Amino acid sequence: MTPVALRAEVDLGAIRHNVRTLGVTGAMAVVKADAYGHGAVPVARALVGEGVEWLAVATVPEAERLRQAGIRERILVLAAPLPEFLPAYERLGLDAVVSSPEVAEAVMARAAPVPVHVKVDTGMHRMGLAPETAAATVRRLQAGGVEVVALWTHFSMADAPDPTFTFLQVRQFDGVVRQLGSDAPPLVHLANGPAHVRLPPVATRPALHRLGGVLYGLRTGVLPEVDATDLRPAMRLVARVVHLHTVPAGASVSYGQTWTAERPTRVATLGVGYADGLPRALSNRGHVGLGGGLAPIVGRICMDMTMVDVDGLDVAVGDEAVVFGLGGPTAEAAAEAAGTIVYELTAGLTARVPRAYPADAAAGA
Ligand SMILES: *Cc1c(COP(=O)(O)O)cnc(C)c1O
């Protein structure tokens, strides 16, 4: 294997455990953004092995990678398609979102239209048909010979402790279902992971649930119901010590001299930087697990390197520091220190970070 000073270890056993805990029946596994950074192909294979029948991605190239890896399950592309993308949907056998009357017309204009999931905008205001026009669009598609697989919507406040707005969205959605009566598509999907875990009236209705972060054991930090569920974090980011030195009192570390040693200080340099996806906002704020303790990040995080204060810790060149995950701060704690959410942290890891799937983890729980 090519030598590297950094890897993201992904425990597929934890992902298997999480999908079992959440329930496979009715799960549409969201593996967009390279499965939130965990590696879309290995993750999708693990999930399919557990019986997951629906996958969702954000873009056509993401779906294409799964097809090229031999994954044959149904795949929904969540983003609104541009009309010129539709031939690729047909070639790859993908389900498309109908997000506007224009997209509906573009789908109907194709000789062999793909199956569609009609999106109702119940309050997110990102894309989708207004509740007043959605039923007419469904009927127009059906009359045009298009298979309308599902009616769906997306919650904007599922992470908020107060469910009032989410229930308002459900009511808007149910209004469209009622208007359609016996023309309603066979499937509906509303909930994302947090809504599935914490909103029983949403979670228990017969529907697909688009589960993302919860599959990877990512916590919201604000919802006790989600955070109390037995979910296992699947990722550890491990960086090796590539240099170790003692800086004298009064010396500053890294660009801009934002940290100055008050006394002679042992400083370790790690092979991870913001070009790997480590948020630069963790400069002088974050910690890593190293030498049996937590070592504070000192000075600015560079593109390819990060310095930590290891004074009093037992550290040697070549040692492994846990940037987040088991043996270090949780991903949630690191994200919070960076002023962001945990999804951005794992999904933000760049292509330079090799993903490793330890065999013992893959055999997993
Ligand atoms: C990303 C996404 C999801 C998954 O959300 P989580 O909060 O990760 O469970 C569900 N639905 C849509 C439309 C999405 O874009």
The ligand as an SDF file (V2000), in Angstrom:
LIG
                    3D

 15 15  0  0  0  0  0  0  0  0999 V2000
  -29.5600   14.4400    2.7530 C   0  0  0  0  0  0  0  0  0  0  0  0
  -30.9990   14.2070    2.6710 C   0  0  0  0  0  0  0  0  0  0  0  0
  -31.6310   13.2940    3.5350 C   0  0  0  0  0  0  0  0  0  0  0  0
  -30.9280   12.6110    4.6890 C   0  0  0  0  0  0  0  0  0  0  0  0
  -30.9360   13.4660    5.7960 O   0  0  0  0  0  0  0  0  0  0  0  0
  -30.3070   13.0690    7.2050 P   0  0  0  0  0  0  0  0  0  0  0  0
  -30.5440   14.2340    8.0750 O   0  0  0  0  0  0  0  0  0  0  0  0
  -28.8470   12.8220    6.9860 O   0  0  0  0  0  0  0  0  0  0  0  0
  -31.0120   11.8230    7.6510 O   0  0  0  0  0  0  0  0  0  0  0  0
  -32.9760   13.0420    3.3500 C   0  0  0  0  0  0  0  0  0  0  0  0
  -33.6680   13.6560    2.3580 N   0  0  0  0  0  0  0  0  0  0  0  0
  -33.0970   14.5460    1.5220 C   0  0  0  0  0  0  0  0  0  0  0  0
  -33.9140   15.1940    0.4750 C   0  0  0  0  0  0  0  0  0  0  0  0
  -31.7600   14.8700    1.6580 C   0  0  0  0  0  0  0  0  0  0  0  0
  -31.2040   15.7730    0.8400 O   0  0  0  0  0  0  0  0  0  0  0  0
  1  2  1  0
  2  3  1  0
  2 14  2  0
  3  4  1  0
  3 10  2  0
  4  5  1  0
  5  6  1  0
  6  7  2  0
  6  8  1  0
  6  9  1  0
 10 11  1  0
 11 12  2  0
 12 13  1  0
 12 14  1  0
 14 15  1  0
M  END
$$$$
